[in-house]
Amino acid sequence: MQYGMKVQDIDIVLVNANIADTGQLNGTTSAVMKNNLGATKNNLSVLSHFKYEHLLAGISGGAISTLILHPLDLLKIRFAVSDGRSTIPQYTSLTSAFYTIIRQEGIRGLYKGVAPNVWGSGSAWGFYFLLVQL
């Protein structure tokens, strides 16, 4: 049997290793260490350190969280803009604001301006997840 693992650029290979039920190594073992500097595969490539799975996870997480929470962000902005002197609708509570927006603008009114937020949040979280692992 032959077991191996990779630590940095060094391969460690255990030859003739018997693993008992206890998880300890029994029998004769010999460790062979080999440096990969002369290997044909170039491990120093810039793109080999990037994991696209992290990028996709960040993009999808940022986009989904923005789609879920955008109506609350819109309500916050509407309250901040509502100064009491203009002709825009005046809101007295979160529920009145929610129902007023749905009544006057429909469900789509809760998602006004969502596209730039999805792009910004998705790309920001995607690149954060991609680059934080370096």
Secondary structure, DSSP 8 states (H G I E B T S, - for coil): -EEEEEETTEEEEEES-EE-TTS-EES--EEEEEE-TT-SS-TT-GGGG--HHHHHHHHHHHHHHHHHHHHHHHHHHHHHH--SSSSS---SSHHHHHHHHHHHH-GGGGGTTHHHHHHHHHHHHHHHHHHHT-
